[in-house]
Every structure is written in C-alpha cells, then in structure tokens.
Amino acid sequence: MLDHFDRPVLTLFGRRDENMGNDLIQSLMRDRVPGAVGQPHHSYEDAGHFVQEDKGEDVARRVNSFITANP
C-alpha cells in the first residue's frame, strides 16, 4: 500500500526501539515508499520507540525543517 505513496515522508527512528529500531524496517520504509526518497531521515542511537519523548527538541527541529522544505 505504501509502495505507491508519493507524498513526502520523513522517518525518525530510535535505535533502542525493540519493534521499529532495526535497520531492516528503516530501510524498507526509506527505500520502498516513493515519498521517502531524498528526505533527511535520521536514526537516534540513544532513543527508544517514543523518539519525541527522548529527543523532543531535535525531533521538532527536524519536523519543522521537513515541513518547510515540503510545502
């Protein structure tokens, strides 16, 4: 279903997330979703599933930049 999603997509993953923090899931999202191509994705080495709680200020900065770059 997301294989055809062409709107901009940004992924911000916590590497300590036991469900979503592995490289396979991140690369699938980044490589298979057309809207993810060329976006400034990021992985936080010291964050868990709720990256907004662990890295709130940086997540907000990255999301704001993403929104500004993709009107």
mmCIF file of the N, C-alpha and C atoms, coordinates in Angstrom:
data_MODEL
# 
_entry.id   MODEL 
# 
loop_
_atom_site.group_PDB 
_atom_site.id 
_atom_site.type_symbol 
_atom_site.label_atom_id 
_atom_site.label_alt_id 
_atom_site.label_comp_id 
_atom_site.label_asym_id 
_atom_site.label_entity_id 
_atom_site.label_seq_id 
_atom_site.pdbx_PDB_ins_code 
_atom_site.Cartn_x 
_atom_site.Cartn_y 
_atom_site.Cartn_z 
_atom_site.occupancy 
_atom_site.B_iso_or_equiv 
_atom_site.pdbx_formal_charge 
_atom_site.auth_seq_id 
_atom_site.auth_comp_id 
_atom_site.auth_asym_id 
_atom_site.auth_atom_id 
_atom_site.pdbx_PDB_model_num 
ATOM 1   N N  . MET A 1 1  ? 0.816  -1.192 0.000  1.00 0.00 ? 1  MET A N  1 
ATOM 2   C CA . MET A 1 1  ? 0.000  0.000  0.000  1.00 0.00 ? 1  MET A CA 1 
ATOM 3   C C  . MET A 1 1  ? 0.864  1.261  0.000  1.00 0.00 ? 1  MET A C  1 
ATOM 4   N N  . LEU A 1 2  ? 1.880  1.300  0.829  1.00 0.00 ? 2  LEU A N  1 
ATOM 5   C CA . LEU A 1 2  ? 2.760  2.469  0.850  1.00 0.00 ? 2  LEU A CA 1 
ATOM 6   C C  . LEU A 1 2  ? 3.721  2.491  -0.327 1.00 0.00 ? 2  LEU A C  1 
ATOM 7   N N  . ASP A 1 3  ? 3.769  1.410  -1.087 1.00 0.00 ? 3  ASP A N  1 
ATOM 8   C CA . ASP A 1 3  ? 4.641  1.353  -2.264 1.00 0.00 ? 3  ASP A CA 1 
ATOM 9   C C  . ASP A 1 3  ? 4.273  2.412  -3.303 1.00 0.00 ? 3  ASP A C  1 
ATOM 10  N N  . HIS A 1 4  ? 3.074  2.981  -3.193 1.00 0.00 ? 4  HIS A N  1 
ATOM 11  C CA . HIS A 1 4  ? 2.615  3.978  -4.152 1.00 0.00 ? 4  HIS A CA 1 
ATOM 12  C C  . HIS A 1 4  ? 2.400  5.349  -3.505 1.00 0.00 ? 4  HIS A C  1 
ATOM 13  N N  . PHE A 1 5  ? 2.757  5.487  -2.253 1.00 0.00 ? 5  PHE A N  1 
ATOM 14  C CA . PHE A 1 5  ? 2.544  6.748  -1.537 1.00 0.00 ? 5  PHE A CA 1 
ATOM 15  C C  . PHE A 1 5  ? 3.633  7.734  -1.944 1.00 0.00 ? 5  PHE A C  1 
ATOM 16  N N  . ASP A 1 6  ? 3.253  8.761  -2.704 1.00 0.00 ? 6  ASP A N  1 
ATOM 17  C CA . ASP A 1 6  ? 4.262  9.660  -3.245 1.00 0.00 ? 6  ASP A CA 1 
ATOM 18  C C  . ASP A 1 6  ? 4.327  11.026 -2.563 1.00 0.00 ? 6  ASP A C  1 
ATOM 19  N N  . ARG A 1 7  ? 3.600  11.197 -1.498 1.00 0.00 ? 7  ARG A N  1 
ATOM 20  C CA . ARG A 1 7  ? 3.721  12.445 -0.726 1.00 0.00 ? 7  ARG A CA 1 
ATOM 21  C C  . ARG A 1 7  ? 4.976  12.352 0.146  1.00 0.00 ? 7  ARG A C  1 
ATOM 22  N N  . PRO A 1 8  ? 5.538  13.482 0.537  1.00 0.00 ? 8  PRO A N  1 
ATOM 23  C CA . PRO A 1 8  ? 6.778  13.456 1.315  1.00 0.00 ? 8  PRO A CA 1 
ATOM 24  C C  . PRO A 1 8  ? 6.638  12.664 2.620  1.00 0.00 ? 8  PRO A C  1 
ATOM 25  N N  . VAL A 1 9  ? 7.659  11.870 2.900  1.00 0.00 ? 9  VAL A N  1 
ATOM 26  C CA . VAL A 1 9  ? 7.699  11.031 4.100  1.00 0.00 ? 9  VAL A CA 1 
ATOM 27  C C  . VAL A 1 9  ? 9.051  11.212 4.776  1.00 0.00 ? 9  VAL A C  1 
ATOM 28  N N  . LEU A 1 10 ? 9.025  11.424 6.072  1.00 0.00 ? 10 LEU A N  1 
ATOM 29  C CA . LEU A 1 10 ? 10.249 11.541 6.869  1.00 0.00 ? 10 LEU A CA 1 
ATOM 30  C C  . LEU A 1 10 ? 10.224 10.464 7.937  1.00 0.00 ? 10 LEU A C  1 
ATOM 31  N N  . THR A 1 11 ? 11.321 9.725  8.089  1.00 0.00 ? 11 THR A N  1 
ATOM 32  C CA . THR A 1 11 ? 11.401 8.738  9.160  1.00 0.00 ? 11 THR A CA 1 
ATOM 33  C C  . THR A 1 11 ? 12.422 9.191  10.196 1.00 0.00 ? 11 THR A C  1 
ATOM 34  N N  . LEU A 1 12 ? 12.037 9.091  11.449 1.00 0.00 ? 12 LEU A N  1 
ATOM 35  C CA . LEU A 1 12 ? 12.900 9.387  12.591 1.00 0.00 ? 12 LEU A CA 1 
ATOM 36  C C  . LEU A 1 12 ? 12.751 8.212  13.549 1.00 0.00 ? 12 LEU A C  1 
ATOM 37  N N  . PHE A 1 13 ? 13.758 7.368  13.602 1.00 0.00 ? 13 PHE A N  1 
ATOM 38  C CA . PHE A 1 13 ? 13.691 6.150  14.392 1.00 0.00 ? 13 PHE A CA 1 
ATOM 39  C C  . PHE A 1 13 ? 14.624 6.206  15.593 1.00 0.00 ? 13 PHE A C  1 
ATOM 40  N N  . GLY A 1 14 ? 14.196 5.573  16.679 1.00 0.00 ? 14 GLY A N  1 
ATOM 41  C CA . GLY A 1 14 ? 15.057 5.370  17.837 1.00 0.00 ? 14 GLY A CA 1 
ATOM 42  C C  . GLY A 1 14 ? 15.693 3.992  17.729 1.00 0.00 ? 14 GLY A C  1 
ATOM 43  N N  . ARG A 1 15 ? 16.991 3.908  17.802 1.00 0.00 ? 15 ARG A N  1 
ATOM 44  C CA . ARG A 1 15 ? 17.687 2.633  17.650 1.00 0.00 ? 15 ARG A CA 1 
ATOM 45  C C  . ARG A 1 15 ? 17.428 1.686  18.821 1.00 0.00 ? 15 ARG A C  1 
ATOM 46  N N  . ARG A 1 16 ? 16.979 2.212  19.956 1.00 0.00 ? 16 ARG A N  1 
ATOM 47  C CA . ARG A 1 16 ? 16.658 1.358  21.101 1.00 0.00 ? 16 ARG A CA 1 
ATOM 48  C C  . ARG A 1 16 ? 15.209 0.857  21.056 1.00 0.00 ? 16 ARG A C  1 
ATOM 49  N N  . ASP A 1 17 ? 14.477 1.196  20.011 1.00 0.00 ? 17 ASP A N  1 
ATOM 50  C CA . ASP A 1 17 ? 13.110 0.730  19.842 1.00 0.00 ? 17 ASP A CA 1 
ATOM 51  C C  . ASP A 1 17 ? 13.151 -0.744 19.445 1.00 0.00 ? 17 ASP A C  1 
ATOM 52  N N  . GLU A 1 18 ? 12.625 -1.602 20.275 1.00 0.00 ? 18 GLU A N  1 
ATOM 53  C CA . GLU A 1 18 ? 12.696 -3.042 20.025 1.00 0.00 ? 18 GLU A CA 1 
ATOM 54  C C  . GLU A 1 18 ? 11.818 -3.475 18.855 1.00 0.00 ? 18 GLU A C  1 
ATOM 55  N N  . ASN A 1 19 ? 10.822 -2.674 18.479 1.00 0.00 ? 19 ASN A N  1 
ATOM 56  C CA . ASN A 1 19 ? 9.930  -3.036 17.387 1.00 0.00 ? 19 ASN A CA 1 
ATOM 57  C C  . ASN A 1 19 ? 10.321 -2.406 16.056 1.00 0.00 ? 19 ASN A C  1 
ATOM 58  N N  . MET A 1 20 ? 10.727 -1.170 16.070 1.00 0.00 ? 20 MET A N  1 
ATOM 59  C CA . MET A 1 20 ? 10.970 -0.438 14.820 1.00 0.00 ? 20 MET A CA 1 
ATOM 60  C C  . MET A 1 20 ? 12.411 0.027  14.668 1.00 0.00 ? 20 MET A C  1 
ATOM 61  N N  . GLY A 1 21 ? 13.264 -0.246 15.612 1.00 0.00 ? 21 GLY A N  1 
ATOM 62  C CA . GLY A 1 21 ? 14.599 0.331  15.599 1.00 0.00 ? 21 GLY A CA 1 
ATOM 63  C C  . GLY A 1 21 ? 15.647 -0.434 14.830 1.00 0.00 ? 21 GLY A C  1 
ATOM 64  N N  . ASN A 1 22 ? 15.260 -1.467 14.105 1.00 0.00 ? 22 ASN A N  1 
ATOM 65  C CA . ASN A 1 22 ? 16.304 -2.184 13.382 1.00 0.00 ? 22 ASN A CA 1 
ATOM 66  C C  . ASN A 1 22 ? 16.463 -1.635 11.969 1.00 0.00 ? 22 ASN A C  1 
ATOM 67  N N  . ASP A 1 23 ? 17.609 -1.892 11.390 1.00 0.00 ? 23 ASP A N  1 
ATOM 68  C CA . ASP A 1 23 ? 17.937 -1.331 10.079 1.00 0.00 ? 23 ASP A CA 1 
ATOM 69  C C  . ASP A 1 23 ? 17.022 -1.836 8.972  1.00 0.00 ? 23 ASP A C  1 
ATOM 70  N N  . LEU A 1 24 ? 16.530 -3.064 9.058  1.00 0.00 ? 24 LEU A N  1 
ATOM 71  C CA . LEU A 1 24 ? 15.683 -3.612 8.008  1.00 0.00 ? 24 LEU A CA 1 
ATOM 72  C C  . LEU A 1 24 ? 14.386 -2.819 7.863  1.00 0.00 ? 24 LEU A C  1 
ATOM 73  N N  . ILE A 1 25 ? 13.708 -2.566 8.955  1.00 0.00 ? 25 ILE A N  1 
ATOM 74  C CA . ILE A 1 25 ? 12.444 -1.836 8.894  1.00 0.00 ? 25 ILE A CA 1 
ATOM 75  C C  . ILE A 1 25 ? 12.675 -0.411 8.400  1.00 0.00 ? 25 ILE A C  1 
ATOM 76  N N  . GLN A 1 26 ? 13.713 0.223  8.893  1.00 0.00 ? 26 GLN A N  1 
ATOM 77  C CA . GLN A 1 26 ? 14.012 1.581  8.447  1.00 0.00 ? 26 GLN A CA 1 
ATOM 78  C C  . GLN A 1 26 ? 14.323 1.623  6.957  1.00 0.00 ? 26 GLN A C  1 
ATOM 79  N N  . SER A 1 27 ? 15.130 0.705  6.493  1.00 0.00 ? 27 SER A N  1 
ATOM 80  C CA . SER A 1 27 ? 15.490 0.719  5.072  1.00 0.00 ? 27 SER A CA 1 
ATOM 81  C C  . SER A 1 27 ? 14.281 0.384  4.196  1.00 0.00 ? 27 SER A C  1 
ATOM 82  N N  . LEU A 1 28 ? 13.401 -0.486 4.649  1.00 0.00 ? 28 LEU A N  1 
ATOM 83  C CA . LEU A 1 28 ? 12.186 -0.775 3.885  1.00 0.00 ? 28 LEU A CA 1 
ATOM 84  C C  . LEU A 1 28 ? 11.338 0.482  3.723  1.00 0.00 ? 28 LEU A C  1 
ATOM 85  N N  . MET A 1 29 ? 11.166 1.206  4.800  1.00 0.00 ? 29 MET A N  1 
ATOM 86  C CA . MET A 1 29 ? 10.377 2.443  4.736  1.00 0.00 ? 29 MET A CA 1 
ATOM 87  C C  . MET A 1 29 ? 11.039 3.446  3.797  1.00 0.00 ? 29 MET A C  1 
ATOM 88  N N  . ARG A 1 30 ? 12.321 3.614  3.932  1.00 0.00 ? 30 ARG A N  1 
ATOM 89  C CA . ARG A 1 30 ? 13.032 4.627  3.160  1.00 0.00 ? 30 ARG A CA 1 
ATOM 90  C C  . ARG A 1 30 ? 13.178 4.254  1.689  1.00 0.00 ? 30 ARG A C  1 
ATOM 91  N N  . ASP A 1 31 ? 13.308 2.977  1.404  1.00 0.00 ? 31 ASP A N  1 
ATOM 92  C CA . ASP A 1 31 ? 13.563 2.530  0.034  1.00 0.00 ? 31 ASP A CA 1 
ATOM 93  C C  . ASP A 1 31 ? 12.300 2.194  -0.754 1.00 0.00 ? 31 ASP A C  1 
ATOM 94  N N  . ARG A 1 32 ? 11.245 1.795  -0.081 1.00 0.00 ? 32 ARG A N  1 
ATOM 95  C CA . ARG A 1 32 ? 10.048 1.317  -0.797 1.00 0.00 ? 32 ARG A CA 1 
ATOM 96  C C  . ARG A 1 32 ? 8.927  2.340  -0.879 1.00 0.00 ? 32 ARG A C  1 
ATOM 97  N N  . VAL A 1 33 ? 8.981  3.369  -0.072 1.00 0.00 ? 33 VAL A N  1 
ATOM 98  C CA . VAL A 1 33 ? 7.945  4.402  -0.116 1.00 0.00 ? 33 VAL A CA 1 
ATOM 99  C C  . VAL A 1 33 ? 8.463  5.540  -1.002 1.00 0.00 ? 33 VAL A C  1 
ATOM 100 N N  . PRO A 1 34 ? 7.846  5.752  -2.159 1.00 0.00 ? 34 PRO A N  1 
ATOM 101 C CA . PRO A 1 34 ? 8.350  6.769  -3.085 1.00 0.00 ? 34 PRO A CA 1 
ATOM 102 C C  . PRO A 1 34 ? 8.538  8.153  -2.462 1.00 0.00 ? 34 PRO A C  1 
ATOM 103 N N  . GLY A 1 35 ? 7.657  8.560  -1.578 1.00 0.00 ? 35 GLY A N  1 
ATOM 104 C CA . GLY A 1 35 ? 7.765  9.881  -0.967 1.00 0.00 ? 35 GLY A CA 1 
ATOM 105 C C  . GLY A 1 35 ? 8.911  10.019 0.022  1.00 0.00 ? 35 GLY A C  1 
ATOM 106 N N  . ALA A 1 36 ? 9.550  8.922  0.363  1.00 0.00 ? 36 ALA A N  1 
ATOM 107 C CA . ALA A 1 36 ? 10.667 8.957  1.306  1.00 0.00 ? 36 ALA A CA 1 
ATOM 108 C C  . ALA A 1 36 ? 12.010 9.214  0.630  1.00 0.00 ? 36 ALA A C  1 
ATOM 109 N N  . VAL A 1 37 ? 12.046 9.045  -0.680 1.00 0.00 ? 37 VAL A N  1 
ATOM 110 C CA . VAL A 1 37 ? 13.305 9.195  -1.420 1.00 0.00 ? 37 VAL A CA 1 
ATOM 111 C C  . VAL A 1 37 ? 13.827 10.624 -1.310 1.00 0.00 ? 37 VAL A C  1 
ATOM 112 N N  . GLY A 1 38 ? 15.084 10.736 -0.930 1.00 0.00 ? 38 GLY A N  1 
ATOM 113 C CA . GLY A 1 38 ? 15.734 12.038 -0.865 1.00 0.00 ? 38 GLY A CA 1 
ATOM 114 C C  . GLY A 1 38 ? 15.427 12.866 0.367  1.00 0.00 ? 38 GLY A C  1 
ATOM 115 N N  . GLN A 1 39 ? 14.688 12.321 1.302  1.00 0.00 ? 39 GLN A N  1 
ATOM 116 C CA . GLN A 1 39 ? 14.351 13.069 2.523  1.00 0.00 ? 39 GLN A CA 1 
ATOM 117 C C  . GLN A 1 39 ? 15.458 12.889 3.574  1.00 0.00 ? 39 GLN A C  1 
ATOM 118 N N  . PRO A 1 40 ? 15.567 13.837 4.510  1.00 0.00 ? 40 PRO A N  1 
ATOM 119 C CA . PRO A 1 40 ? 16.633 13.789 5.514  1.00 0.00 ? 40 PRO A CA 1 
ATOM 120 C C  . PRO A 1 40 ? 16.282 12.896 6.712  1.00 0.00 ? 40 PRO A C  1 
ATOM 121 N N  . HIS A 1 41 ? 16.186 11.603 6.480  1.00 0.00 ? 41 HIS A N  1 
ATOM 122 C CA . HIS A 1 41 ? 15.849 10.653 7.541  1.00 0.00 ? 41 HIS A CA 1 
ATOM 123 C C  . HIS A 1 41 ? 16.942 10.636 8.612  1.00 0.00 ? 41 HIS A C  1 
ATOM 124 N N  . HIS A 1 42 ? 16.553 10.167 9.804  1.00 0.00 ? 42 HIS A N  1 
ATOM 125 C CA . HIS A 1 42 ? 17.536 10.132 10.892 1.00 0.00 ? 42 HIS A CA 1 
ATOM 126 C C  . HIS A 1 42 ? 17.223 8.989  11.859 1.00 0.00 ? 42 HIS A C  1 
ATOM 127 N N  . SER A 1 43 ? 18.279 8.416  12.414 1.00 0.00 ? 43 SER A N  1 
ATOM 128 C CA . SER A 1 43 ? 18.162 7.411  13.481 1.00 0.00 ? 43 SER A CA 1 
ATOM 129 C C  . SER A 1 43 ? 18.883 7.939  14.711 1.00 0.00 ? 43 SER A C  1 
ATOM 130 N N  . TYR A 1 44 ? 18.233 7.822  15.851 1.00 0.00 ? 44 TYR A N  1 
ATOM 131 C CA . TYR A 1 44 ? 18.816 8.258  17.122 1.00 0.00 ? 44 TYR A CA 1 
ATOM 132 C C  . TYR A 1 44 ? 19.359 7.041  17.848 1.00 0.00 ? 44 TYR A C  1 
ATOM 133 N N  . GLU A 1 45 ? 20.649 7.013  18.072 1.00 0.00 ? 45 GLU A N  1 
ATOM 134 C CA . GLU A 1 45 ? 21.285 5.874  18.735 1.00 0.00 ? 45 GLU A CA 1 
ATOM 135 C C  . GLU A 1 45 ? 20.756 5.661  20.147 1.00 0.00 ? 45 GLU A C  1 
ATOM 136 N N  . ASP A 1 46 ? 20.445 6.736  20.845 1.00 0.00 ? 46 ASP A N  1 
ATOM 137 C CA . ASP A 1 46 ? 20.077 6.642  22.267 1.00 0.00 ? 46 ASP A CA 1 
ATOM 138 C C  . ASP A 1 46 ? 18.602 6.959  22.526 1.00 0.00 ? 46 ASP A C  1 
ATOM 139 N N  . ALA A 1 47 ? 17.733 6.629  21.575 1.00 0.00 ? 47 ALA A N  1 
ATOM 140 C CA . ALA A 1 47 ? 16.296 6.865  21.755 1.00 0.00 ? 47 ALA A CA 1 
ATOM 141 C C  . ALA A 1 47 ? 15.534 5.562  21.570 1.00 0.00 ? 47 ALA A C  1 
ATOM 142 N N  . GLY A 1 48 ? 14.364 5.493  22.204 1.00 0.00 ? 48 GLY A N  1 
ATOM 143 C CA . GLY A 1 48 ? 13.514 4.320  22.095 1.00 0.00 ? 48 GLY A CA 1 
ATOM 144 C C  . GLY A 1 48 ? 12.360 4.560  21.137 1.00 0.00 ? 48 GLY A C  1 
ATOM 145 N N  . HIS A 1 49 ? 11.247 3.880  21.375 1.00 0.00 ? 49 HIS A N  1 
ATOM 146 C CA . HIS A 1 49 ? 10.091 3.951  20.483 1.00 0.00 ? 49 HIS A CA 1 
ATOM 147 C C  . HIS A 1 49 ? 9.502  5.361  20.407 1.00 0.00 ? 49 HIS A C  1 
ATOM 148 N N  . PHE A 1 50 ? 9.443  6.035  21.523 1.00 0.00 ? 50 PHE A N  1 
ATOM 149 C CA . PHE A 1 50 ? 8.858  7.377  21.563 1.00 0.00 ? 50 PHE A CA 1 
ATOM 150 C C  . PHE A 1 50 ? 9.963  8.417  21.433 1.00 0.00 ? 50 PHE A C  1 
ATOM 151 N N  . VAL A 1 51 ? 10.464 8.577  20.206 1.00 0.00 ? 51 VAL A N  1 
ATOM 152 C CA . VAL A 1 51 ? 11.578 9.496  19.984 1.00 0.00 ? 51 VAL A CA 1 
ATOM 153 C C  . VAL A 1 51 ? 11.223 10.923 20.380 1.00 0.00 ? 51 VAL A C  1 
ATOM 154 N N  . GLN A 1 52 ? 9.950  11.277 20.289 1.00 0.00 ? 52 GLN A N  1 
ATOM 155 C CA . GLN A 1 52 ? 9.534  12.625 20.666 1.00 0.00 ? 52 GLN A CA 1 
ATOM 156 C C  . GLN A 1 52 ? 9.737  12.875 22.158 1.00 0.00 ? 52 GLN A C  1 
ATOM 157 N N  . GLU A 1 53 ? 9.731  11.830 22.961 1.00 0.00 ? 53 GLU A N  1 
ATOM 158 C CA . GLU A 1 53 ? 9.989  11.989 24.393 1.00 0.00 ? 53 GLU A CA 1 
ATOM 159 C C  . GLU A 1 53 ? 11.482 11.995 24.680 1.00 0.00 ? 53 GLU A C  1 
ATOM 160 N N  . ASP A 1 54 ? 12.225 11.159 23.971 1.00 0.00 ? 54 ASP A N  1 
ATOM 161 C CA . ASP A 1 54 ? 13.661 11.050 24.215 1.00 0.00 ? 54 ASP A CA 1 
ATOM 162 C C  . ASP A 1 54 ? 14.464 12.170 23.562 1.00 0.00 ? 54 ASP A C  1 
ATOM 163 N N  . LYS A 1 55 ? 14.007 12.647 22.424 1.00 0.00 ? 55 LYS A N  1 
ATOM 164 C CA . LYS A 1 55 ? 14.753 13.640 21.644 1.00 0.00 ? 55 LYS A CA 1 
ATOM 165 C C  . LYS A 1 55 ? 13.833 14.738 21.127 1.00 0.00 ? 55 LYS A C  1 
ATOM 166 N N  . GLY A 1 56 ? 12.934 15.197 21.971 1.00 0.00 ? 56 GLY A N  1 
ATOM 167 C CA . GLY A 1 56 ? 11.875 16.118 21.568 1.00 0.00 ? 56 GLY A CA 1 
ATOM 168 C C  . GLY A 1 56 ? 12.308 17.350 20.813 1.00 0.00 ? 56 GLY A C  1 
ATOM 169 N N  . GLU A 1 57 ? 13.311 18.056 21.309 1.00 0.00 ? 57 GLU A N  1 
ATOM 170 C CA . GLU A 1 57 ? 13.734 19.295 20.652 1.00 0.00 ? 57 GLU A CA 1 
ATOM 171 C C  . GLU A 1 57 ? 14.303 19.023 19.269 1.00 0.00 ? 57 GLU A C  1 
ATOM 172 N N  . ASP A 1 58 ? 15.096 17.971 19.145 1.00 0.00 ? 58 ASP A N  1 
ATOM 173 C CA . ASP A 1 58 ? 15.683 17.659 17.842 1.00 0.00 ? 58 ASP A CA 1 
ATOM 174 C C  . ASP A 1 58 ? 14.616 17.157 16.871 1.00 0.00 ? 58 ASP A C  1 
ATOM 175 N N  . VAL A 1 59 ? 13.690 16.345 17.358 1.00 0.00 ? 59 VAL A N  1 
ATOM 176 C CA . VAL A 1 59 ? 12.585 15.875 16.513 1.00 0.00 ? 59 VAL A CA 1 
ATOM 177 C C  . VAL A 1 59 ? 11.784 17.075 16.008 1.00 0.00 ? 59 VAL A C  1 
ATOM 178 N N  . ALA A 1 60 ? 11.465 18.005 16.881 1.00 0.00 ? 60 ALA A N  1 
ATOM 179 C CA . ALA A 1 60 ? 10.703 19.192 16.483 1.00 0.00 ? 60 ALA A CA 1 
ATOM 180 C C  . ALA A 1 60 ? 11.459 19.992 15.428 1.00 0.00 ? 60 ALA A C  1 
ATOM 181 N N  . ARG A 1 61 ? 12.748 20.172 15.605 1.00 0.00 ? 61 ARG A N  1 
ATOM 182 C CA . ARG A 1 61 ? 13.555 20.908 14.637 1.00 0.00 ? 61 ARG A CA 1 
ATOM 183 C C  . ARG A 1 61 ? 13.538 20.213 13.276 1.00 0.00 ? 61 ARG A C  1 
ATOM 184 N N  . ARG A 1 62 ? 13.720 18.889 13.284 1.00 0.00 ? 62 ARG A N  1 
ATOM 185 C CA . ARG A 1 62 ? 13.747 18.129 12.030 1.00 0.00 ? 62 ARG A CA 1 
ATOM 186 C C  . ARG A 1 62 ? 12.374 18.136 11.343 1.00 0.00 ? 62 ARG A C  1 
ATOM 187 N N  . VAL A 1 63 ? 11.311 18.008 12.115 1.00 0.00 ? 63 VAL A N  1 
ATOM 188 C CA . VAL A 1 63 ? 9.968  18.022 11.538 1.00 0.00 ? 63 VAL A CA 1 
ATOM 189 C C  . VAL A 1 63 ? 9.651  19.408 10.966 1.00 0.00 ? 63 VAL A C  1 
ATOM 190 N N  . ASN A 1 64 ? 10.004 20.457 11.683 1.00 0.00 ? 64 ASN A N  1 
ATOM 191 C CA . ASN A 1 64 ? 9.779  21.812 11.167 1.00 0.00 ? 64 ASN A CA 1 
ATOM 192 C C  . ASN A 1 64 ? 10.537 22.042 9.865  1.00 0.00 ? 64 ASN A C  1 
ATOM 193 N N  . SER A 1 65 ? 11.780 21.597 9.801  1.00 0.00 ? 65 SER A N  1 
ATOM 194 C CA . SER A 1 65 ? 12.567 21.728 8.570  1.00 0.00 ? 65 SER A CA 1 
ATOM 195 C C  . SER A 1 65 ? 11.941 20.930 7.436  1.00 0.00 ? 65 SER A C  1 
ATOM 196 N N  . PHE A 1 66 ? 11.466 19.737 7.753  1.00 0.00 ? 66 PHE A N  1 
ATOM 197 C CA . PHE A 1 66 ? 10.821 18.881 6.758  1.00 0.00 ? 66 PHE A CA 1 
ATOM 198 C C  . PHE A 1 66 ? 9.564  19.546 6.194  1.00 0.00 ? 66 PHE A C  1 
ATOM 199 N N  . ILE A 1 67 ? 8.743  20.124 7.073  1.00 0.00 ? 67 ILE A N  1 
ATOM 200 C CA . ILE A 1 67 ? 7.517  20.796 6.635  1.00 0.00 ? 67 ILE A CA 1 
ATOM 201 C C  . ILE A 1 67 ? 7.847  22.000 5.769  1.00 0.00 ? 67 ILE A C  1 
ATOM 202 N N  . THR A 1 68 ? 8.838  22.768 6.170  1.00 0.00 ? 68 THR A N  1 
ATOM 203 C CA . THR A 1 68 ? 9.232  23.932 5.406  1.00 0.00 ? 68 THR A CA 1 
ATOM 204 C C  . THR A 1 68 ? 9.750  23.551 4.012  1.00 0.00 ? 68 THR A C  1 
ATOM 205 N N  . ALA A 1 69 ? 10.486 22.445 3.937  1.00 0.00 ? 69 ALA A N  1 
ATOM 206 C CA . ALA A 1 69 ? 11.059 22.006 2.665  1.00 0.00 ? 69 ALA A CA 1 
ATOM 207 C C  . ALA A 1 69 ? 10.047 21.315 1.755  1.00 0.00 ? 69 ALA A C  1 
ATOM 208 N N  . ASN A 1 70 ? 8.917  20.907 2.303  1.00 0.00 ? 70 ASN A N  1 
ATOM 209 C CA . ASN A 1 70 ? 7.908  20.162 1.540  1.00 0.00 ? 70 ASN A CA 1 
ATOM 210 C C  . ASN A 1 70 ? 6.527  20.784 1.710  1.00 0.00 ? 70 ASN A C  1 
ATOM 211 N N  . PRO A 1 71 ? 6.345  21.997 1.161  1.00 0.00 ? 71 PRO A N  1 
ATOM 212 C CA . PRO A 1 71 ? 5.054  22.693 1.363  1.00 0.00 ? 71 PRO A CA 1 
ATOM 213 C C  . PRO A 1 71 ? 3.887  21.978 0.694  1.00 0.00 ? 71 PRO A C  1 
# 
